[in-house]
Amino acid sequence: MKFVWLAAYLITAFFTFTNQMMLAMDWMAGTMLAEAAYSAGTSLWQKKK
């Protein structure tokens, strides 16, 4: 799963360095939201077990 987050952050960096700041901010926000939701979901699922 770490490679998925790495790829998403690399896409964010690409958009940042190509001066497409709105796309970069959208990717960053989406990646952070997905990462937090995934982390919370796995944490809750492990506590249930």
Backbone hydrogen bonds, N-H to C=O, Kabsch-Sander energy under -0.5 kcal/mol:
donor,donor_aa,acceptor,acceptor_aa,energy
4,V,1,M,-0.6
5,W,1,M,-1.6
6,L,2,K,-2.4
7,A,3,F,-2.4
8,A,4,V,-2.2
9,Y,5,W,-2.4
10,L,6,L,-2.2
11,I,7,A,-2.1
12,T,8,A,-1.8
13,A,9,Y,-2.4
14,F,10,L,-2.4
15,F,11,I,-2.3
16,T,12,T,-2.1
17,F,13,A,-2.6
18,T,14,F,-1.2
19,N,16,T,-1.4
20,Q,15,F,-2.7
21,M,19,N,-0.5
24,A,20,Q,-2.2
25,M,21,M,-2.7
26,D,22,M,-2.3
27,W,23,L,-2.7
28,M,24,A,-2.5
29,A,25,M,-2.6
30,G,26,D,-2.5
31,T,27,W,-2.7
32,M,28,M,-2.5
33,L,29,A,-2.3
34,A,30,G,-2.6
35,E,31,T,-2.7
36,A,32,M,-2.3
37,A,33,L,-2.5
38,Y,34,A,-2.6
39,S,35,E,-2.4
40,A,36,A,-2.6
41,G,37,A,-2.5
42,T,38,Y,-2.6
43,S,39,S,-2.2
44,L,40,A,-2.5
45,W,41,G,-2.2
46,Q,42,T,-2.3
47,K,43,S,-1.8
48,K,44,L,-1.5
49,K,45,W,-1.3
